[in-house]
Structures are given as structure tokens and as C-alpha cells.
Amino acid sequence: MRLSTKGRYAVTALIDLALHDKDGPVALTDIAQSQRISVSYLEQLFARLRKNELVEGMRGPGGGYRLAHPAENITIAQIIAAVDEQIDMTRCAGRENCQDGEKCLTHELWVDLSKQLYEFLEGINLAQIVEWPTVREVAERQETRRPRGLIRRRPSPEGSTSRQRRDNR
């Protein structure tokens, strides 16, 4: 199996959302800039992610996207499936016609590997990934790519959000 950019970018974008979940909605332009993914490609992915109820859009000033569920409830397998990626190691996409219209010698091997790979990805959620030390290190480095404009803070007890200008580093 070779995971296409569609699956890899969807996972990357949702990890970015999970990392910034406490800050409020995240604009696609922010994700695009820090992850070096085109905004138009992200728009296509987020349409599928929204349709599959993994993210929700927030309109208006300070809008963007946020996770539709807690990070611990979103698995990597769900993200990949939401953007129509297949976790399938067979050449025939499971149709058993891999060799001249018939099942090949190694078909069951690749089916079993596909199942194990799916179980592995189903066993990892976004909350786990954002706690990995290497992910934290990369996220800190990528923060330098985010716009130096407004940053979001947690809502105040009264329910309104306050903003502040980022300091010029």
C-alpha cells in the first residue's frame, strides 16, 4: 500500500487541528502555511472531512475549522477512510482478480497485512499522536511559519474570546 498525498495530508492537517484545538478554530490558510499544503487542496480534503463529521467549520471573524469530536475519539483509520483512501495491500483492491482475472498466490498474505495495518491505524488516535515528543518538536518548529498576526486564546469565563497581537520574535 502506498498512502497517497490525500491520506497523508488529511492526517497531517487534523494533527495540526488537534495541536491547536485549545486555541479555537484554525483557518485553512494557517494550516497551509505551516504544513506547506496548498489551500485549494486543503479545501477539497476538508469538504470530505466535514461530510464525514470529523471537522466542523466556524464562519465569521475568527472562524476556521475545529475537530468535530475530542481528539481521542478520532482515529487515523477514520481520517484516511474519510478522504476515500483504501487501506489495501492487494494489487486487485480485494477483488481476487490479481492474476489474469483470478486470485494470485500471495493474495491472502496481502489481505491479512491490510487487516493488520487497518487495526494498527484504528488503534491510534489524534490525542495520542499530539503527545509524541517528536510531534511536539516539529510543531514548535512549524509555529514559526504561522502568520504573525492575531493568535487566539481560550474563551474567557464570560464566553467571549480575547485576542492579542503576537510579539515580533
C-alpha positions as CSV (number, residue, x, y, z in Angstrom):
1,M,0.0,0.0,0.0
2,R,1.2,3.4,-0.8
3,L,-0.7,6.1,1.0
4,S,-1.3,9.0,-1.4
5,T,-0.9,12.7,-0.6
6,K,-4.7,12.8,0.0
7,G,-4.4,10.5,3.0
8,R,-1.1,11.8,4.3
9,Y,-2.2,15.5,4.1
10,A,-5.6,14.8,5.7
11,V,-3.8,13.1,8.7
12,T,-1.3,16.0,8.9
13,A,-4.0,18.6,8.8
14,L,-6.0,17.0,11.5
15,I,-2.9,16.6,13.7
16,D,-2.4,20.3,13.2
17,L,-6.0,21.0,14.3
18,A,-5.6,18.7,17.3
19,L,-2.4,20.6,18.3
20,H,-4.2,23.9,18.2
21,D,-7.6,22.7,19.5
22,K,-7.4,24.8,22.7
23,D,-6.8,27.9,20.6
24,G,-10.2,27.8,18.8
25,P,-11.0,27.4,15.1
26,V,-8.0,27.3,12.8
27,A,-8.0,28.9,9.4
28,L,-7.0,26.7,6.4
29,T,-4.5,29.3,5.4
30,D,-2.7,28.8,8.7
31,I,-2.6,25.0,8.2
32,A,-1.5,25.5,4.6
33,Q,1.3,27.8,5.6
34,S,2.7,25.7,8.5
35,Q,2.3,22.4,6.7
36,R,3.1,23.6,3.2
37,I,0.0,22.3,1.7
38,S,-2.0,24.3,-0.9
39,V,-5.2,25.9,0.4
40,S,-7.2,24.6,-2.6
41,Y,-6.1,21.1,-1.8
42,L,-7.0,21.5,1.9
43,E,-10.4,22.9,0.9
44,Q,-11.1,19.7,-1.1
45,L,-9.9,17.5,1.8
46,F,-11.9,19.5,4.4
47,A,-15.1,19.1,2.4
48,R,-14.7,15.4,2.7
49,L,-13.7,15.6,6.4
50,R,-16.7,17.8,7.1
51,K,-19.0,15.5,5.2
52,N,-17.7,12.6,7.3
53,E,-18.2,14.7,10.5
54,L,-14.6,14.7,11.6
55,V,-14.3,18.5,11.4
56,E,-16.7,21.4,11.7
57,G,-16.4,24.8,10.1
58,M,-16.9,28.0,12.0
59,R,-18.0,31.1,10.0
60,G,-17.3,34.7,10.6
61,P,-14.4,36.7,12.1
62,G,-12.0,34.3,13.9
63,G,-13.6,31.4,12.0
64,G,-12.0,28.3,10.6
65,Y,-12.1,24.7,11.4
66,R,-12.0,22.6,14.5
67,L,-12.3,19.0,15.4
68,A,-15.9,17.8,15.5
69,H,-15.1,15.3,18.3
70,P,-12.5,15.1,21.0
71,A,-9.1,14.1,19.6
72,E,-9.1,10.8,21.5
73,N,-12.2,9.8,19.5
74,I,-10.7,10.3,16.1
75,T,-8.5,7.5,14.8
76,I,-6.1,7.7,11.9
77,A,-8.0,5.0,10.1
78,Q,-11.2,7.2,10.2
79,I,-9.3,10.1,8.7
80,I,-7.9,8.0,5.9
81,A,-11.3,6.5,5.2
82,A,-13.0,9.9,5.2
83,V,-10.9,11.1,2.3
84,D,-11.6,7.9,0.3
85,E,-8.3,6.2,0.8
86,Q,-8.1,2.5,0.9
87,I,-6.0,0.5,3.4
88,D,-5.5,-2.3,1.0
89,M,-2.2,-4.0,0.2
90,T,-3.6,-6.2,-2.6
91,R,-3.0,-5.4,-6.3
92,C,-6.6,-6.1,-7.1
93,A,-8.3,-3.9,-4.5
94,G,-9.6,-7.1,-2.8
95,R,-11.5,-8.3,-5.9
96,E,-9.4,-11.5,-6.1
97,N,-8.6,-11.0,-9.8
98,C,-5.0,-10.1,-9.3
99,Q,-3.5,-12.6,-11.8
100,D,-5.3,-12.9,-15.2
101,G,-8.7,-12.5,-13.5
102,E,-8.0,-15.0,-10.7
103,K,-6.6,-14.8,-7.2
104,C,-2.8,-14.8,-7.1
105,L,-0.6,-16.9,-4.8
106,T,0.0,-14.0,-2.3
107,H,-3.5,-12.6,-2.2
108,E,-4.3,-13.8,1.3
109,L,-0.9,-12.6,2.6
110,W,-1.7,-9.0,1.4
111,V,-5.3,-9.3,2.7
112,D,-4.0,-10.2,6.2
113,L,-1.4,-7.4,6.1
114,S,-4.2,-4.9,5.1
115,K,-6.2,-6.1,8.1
116,Q,-3.3,-5.6,10.4
117,L,-2.5,-2.2,9.0
118,Y,-6.1,-1.1,9.4
119,E,-6.1,-2.4,13.0
120,F,-2.9,-0.5,13.8
121,L,-4.2,2.7,12.4
122,E,-7.6,2.2,14.1
123,G,-5.7,1.8,17.4
124,I,-4.0,5.3,17.1
125,N,-6.0,8.5,17.8
126,L,-5.1,12.1,17.4
127,A,-4.7,12.7,21.1
128,Q,-2.0,10.0,21.3
129,I,-0.1,11.5,18.3
130,V,0.0,15.0,19.6
131,E,1.6,13.8,22.8
132,W,4.5,12.2,20.9
133,P,7.7,14.1,21.7
134,T,8.8,14.2,18.1
135,V,5.4,15.6,17.0
136,R,5.7,18.3,19.7
137,E,9.2,19.2,18.5
138,V,8.1,19.5,14.9
139,A,5.0,21.5,15.9
140,E,7.2,24.0,17.8
141,R,9.4,24.5,14.7
142,Q,6.4,24.9,12.5
143,E,4.9,27.6,14.7
144,T,7.5,30.0,13.2
145,R,5.6,29.5,9.8
146,R,2.3,30.6,11.2
147,P,1.2,34.2,10.5
148,R,2.4,36.8,12.9
149,G,-1.0,38.4,13.1
150,L,-3.6,37.5,15.6
151,I,-3.4,34.5,17.8
152,R,-6.4,33.1,19.6
153,R,-6.7,32.5,23.2
154,R,-9.1,30.3,25.2
155,P,-12.5,31.8,25.8
156,S,-12.8,33.9,28.9
157,P,-15.2,32.8,31.6
158,E,-17.8,35.2,30.3
159,G,-17.8,33.3,27.0
160,S,-16.1,36.0,24.8
161,T,-12.7,35.4,23.3
162,S,-9.9,37.8,23.7
163,R,-7.1,38.2,21.2
164,Q,-3.7,39.7,21.4
165,R,-1.0,40.6,18.8
166,R,1.9,38.2,18.6
167,D,5.1,39.6,19.7
168,N,7.7,40.1,17.0
169,R,10.2,37.4,17.7
